[in-house]
Amino acid sequence: MTKKKRKVRLLAAIAALAALGLLYVLVSRADWNGEEDDTAAEEIEALSISPAEISEAVITSSYGTLRLNYDGETWTSPDAPSMELNQDALSNLWNRLNPLSAVRDLGEAPEDLSVYSLADPAITIRITRDDGTEITVSIGSTASDGNVYVMTSESDHIYTCDSYLATAFTCQLSDFEVIAEEEEPDTTDSAD
């Protein structure tokens, strides 16, 4: 057998092994039963509170303090009782906590919460339920993956949640004020 024939056979054997390896990978990853992969990330529920359970809420952020009351149908602010508030926008805001889904559960909180900026959180949400119990949600600094650190009074764990949570709760009362649309002047020519 010549050197050239040995080289061709060796290359053919390597190509056959590579094809078998690829076939093995494809077969092992195939979803034969149409079932979801068990290794997929499960949703982590850090908190669940229905907006219907809320009677009072106080949000403290870089904008200051926003106080809201809810009577089961209408959101109002004790700081501006005559201001008409966008009820849909407020309902959407509070639905972010029903449930509050976490990206990761980092386990029990250490004694020093300053590592996560939770000793002096950027945002604090204090909720009073209809039954008088209180819940606090603290939002700290941004984690290396772009999410934010979160801790609730309902758990001794620290979570990371989507950074949009911090964006949504960095708000002020004027963000929810209903702006009356101005009537457009009649531009039709009356002298037809």
Secondary structure, 3 states (H helix, E strand, C coil): CCHHHHHHHHHHHHHHHHHHHHHHHHHHHCCCCCCCCCCCCCCEEEECCCHHHEEEEEEEECCEEEEEEECCCCEECCCCCCCCECHHHHHHHHHCCCCEEECEEEEECCCCHHHHCCCCCCEEEEEEECCCCEEEEEEEEECCCCCEEEEECCCCEEEEECCHHHHHHCCCHHHHECCCCCCCCCCCCCCC
